[in-house]
């Protein structure tokens, strides 16, 4: 009952009892931890990454690709797609072949290609198992497993350019969702001396088997980095001394007049329909347009990036 002070264990005073001491832990936690380490010794600092790149270069070891979240394995399904992927050198783990398959020239070529390349497992599986793996797609007895792509970190691209003694030439894609466009950009970057391509982590194309095929082997030479936030990645590039040039139909400067392409630069390309997003457009140092005397309204991302990369390479020569 309310106010009954005779109940057992009932507190009758607001005073607290004795408190257990900290044993000196609070005092020790206030003590300093020594001098701040140098930037080259602090984990995750850009200068530490640059020092590691230089050390690997001096030792003759390639830099590992890291940064973006790991993807999942991809399946290439069907006789023609499998053969085309193997022809273009798309990385693969395993080729699954249906038991008692009716062999034709495409099946024989697929088997010959993996024998020539080496390092690809050959597994025989019943049709029911392949149906399960592909969720009932028409696999025609051939399924190729492609491993997840190992993305670079955006800052690795500038470190590699600096280590090579070159002005950075990087392409960033904003909202480009077609893997074939990504593959075409990677191919153009390799052709015109680019140091890599940056894509956002979300709502953007990744390095799928389709992108590998379109790159025509260039994806093995040009790193693709994945940024958690593209705007912040561009701001980091600006702090490193790069000029961010955005391609847009209503840009105030013609591409042929963009002197910024002669130095360290990031060329930002948006999707053909929506163009650059608002935040990315506001982050760009300069917005340029590609002059089109024929009166075309726009170019797809792969073509636009190729034109801009050619102009940058021409100016640098």
N, C-alpha and C positions, 0 to 999 in steps of 0.2 A: 504494500500500500504506500501511496505517496507520503514522503516525509518520515517513513519508518526507519529510524536510525539503528534499530536493533537487528536488522538483517545482516547475515554474515557477509564479510568481504566488502561491505558497503563503505565507500569513501565518505568521511564526514568532514574533511578539511580540504581546502584548495592547495595546501602546501604539498609539493612533490617530495618524494623521498630522496635518499642519497643517489647521486648519479655516478655511474662507472666512469673513471677517467680514461683519457686517450692513450695513456702510457707514453706520452711524448711524441706520438705520431704526428700530431698537428704541427708541432715545432719543427720536426724534421722535414715535413712537406713544404715548409716555407724556405728551406735552404736552397741555394742556387745549384744548378746542375753543370756548372762550368761554362767556359766561353762558348759562344755560338760557333758551330763548325763552318768551314768555308763553303761557299756555294757548290763547289765541285764535289764536296763530301756529303751534301744533303740529298737524301733519297727523293727522287721525283723532280729535282730542280733542273731547269733547262740546261744550265751549265754542266751539271753532272752527266746528262744525256749526251751532250756534245763531247765531253771528255771521254765517255765510253765509246762513242763512234770513232773518235780519233785513235783510241787505243786499239780497237778492232782493226782499223785500217792499217795501223803500223804493224800489227801481227798478221795481216793478210787474211783476216776472217771477215765474212760478210755480216752485216748487221741483221739481227733477227727481226722479224715482223711481229708487231705486238699492238696493243692499244684497244681496238674495238672488241666487243663481245664476240665470243666464238659462235659461229653458226652451227647448223646441223647438216648432216650429209644430204646430198641431193641425188635423185634417181633420174637418169636419162633413159627413156622408155621407147622401144621400137627399133626396128632394124636400121632404117635410114638415119634417125637421130644418133644412134649409138656409133655407127660407122663414121658419120660426119664429125662427132666429138673426138673420136680417136684419131681421125686424120688431122685435126687441128691441134692436137697435143693437149687437149683438156686433161688435167690431172684426174686420175681415177684410182680407186682402191681395188675394186672387184668387178669382174664381168660375170653376171649370172646367165647361164645358158639352160634353156629348158631341156629336160630329158627327152630323148627320142625325137629331137627337133628335125623338121624337114629342112635339110641344109640347102642353101642357095649361095650365090656368089657373095652376097652381103654378109652372111654368117661366116663364110670362109675368110673374107677380108677382115672381119672383126677379130677372128682368132689369130690371123697372121699379124695384125697390127699389135696386139698385146704381146705376142711372142717376140716381135722385133723391139718393142719398147722395154719390156721387162718390168718387174716390180709391180705387176698387176695380177691379183689372184684370179684364178679361173674356177668357178663353182658351178656344178651341175645341180639343178633343182627341179622338182616336179612342177607341172603347170599350176597346180593349186597353190603352191608356195609363192610363185611369182604373182599370181592373181592377188594373193593377200598382201604382198609387199607393195604392189602398185595400186591397191584399192580398186581392182577390177579394170584398169586401163588396158588398152589393146597393145600389149608389150611385144607380140609376135615372137616370143621366145627369147628375147635379148633385153637385159636390164643392166645398165652400167651405174655403179655407185661412185659418186664424185665426193671427195672429202670437203669439209668446210674450209672456206678461204681464210688465210691468216692475214688480217688487215694490219697495216702499219699504223703508227701514231702520227697525227698531223705534224707534230714538231720534228719527226724523223726526216721529213722531206726537206725542210730547210737545213737541217744538220748535214744531210748528205750533199746538198748543193754547196754549203759553206766548206765542207771538207774537200770537195772537188775543186774549190777555188772558182766557182761559177756563180753568177747571179741566179737566184732561184726563179724557176718558171713552173708554176703550179696551176692546175685547173681545179676549181671547186664547182660542184654541181648542186643546184638548189631546186629540189622538187622534181628531179628527173627520175621517172619511175620505170622507163623501158630499159631492160638490161642490154638490149642491142645498142642503144645510144651510149650507154656506159662503155661497152666494148669498143665502139667507134672512137670515143674520146681517148681511151687508153691507147689505141692504135695511133691516133694523131699525136698524142703526147710523146710517144716513142719516136715517131718519125721526125718531129721538129725539136728534139732536145729537151723535152719537159722532164721535170724531176718527180712527178707524181700527180695523182688525182685524189681529191678529197670528196667524200660523199657523206651526207648526214646519216645518223643511225636509224632514224625513223622516216617513214613516208618517202623512201628513195630506193632506187634499184641497187642491188648488191651484186657481188661477183659470182653470179650463177654460171652454169654451164653455157647458157646462151651468151652471156657477156664474154666468157672465155673464147667461144667460137668466133664472135664478131671481132675480137681483138686480133685475130690471126696470129696468135703466139706472142703478141706484145705484152700480155699480162704476166708473162714469165720474167719480163725485164723491167717493167714499170710498176712501182708499188702503188697500191690503192689504200688510202687511209680512211678511217671512219671516225667522224666527229660526233660526240654526244650532242653538242650544240654548235651548229655551223656559224652562227653569229659570233659566239665567243672565240671560236677557232680563227675567224677572220681578224678579230681584234688582237689576238695573240700574234698573228702574222704582222699586223701593223706595228705592234710594239717591237718586233724584230727587224723593222726597217723595210718591209715589203709594202708595195702600193697595191691596193685592192681595186681592180678594174671590173666593173659590171657591164655585161652586154645587155642592152635593152633597146627596143625599137624607138623609144623617144629620148635616147641619150643626147646630151648636148654637144658631143664631139664625135666626129667621124673616126672610125677605127684607124684610118690611114694617117690621122693627125695626132694620135695618142702617143706622146713622147714617153709616157710612163712605161710603155712596153720595152723600152731599152734597158731598164734596170730590173732589180728584183721585183717580181710581180706575181699576184694571184689573179687569174682571169676567172670571173664568176659567170656561170651560164645557168639560166633558168629554164623552165619547161617551155615548150613551144606555145602552149595555150595560156598559162598564167604568167609566164615570165618570172622575174625575181620577186620574192616575197617582200613585204614592206620593210621588215627589220633588216634583212640582208641588203636591200637597196639603199637604206639609210646608212648602213655601215660602209658602203663602198666609198672610196676616195674620189672616184670619177666614174661617170656613166657614159658609155660610148655606144654608138650604133654602127652597124655594118652597112655601108652604102650599097644600095641595090638599084642600079639604073633600070633594070627590067621591071621594077614596080612591084616586086613580091612583098607580101606583108610580113613574112617571118620565115625563119629557117629552123629546122629541128636542131636539137642540142648538139648532136654529133657533127653536123655540118658547120654550125656556128663556131663551135670550139676549134674545129680544124682550120677555119678561115683566120680566127684570132691567133692561133698558134703559129700559122704560117707568117702572119704579119710580124709577130714578135721575133721569130727566127730571122726574118729578112732584115729587120732593124739591127739585130745583134751582130749580123755578119758585117 
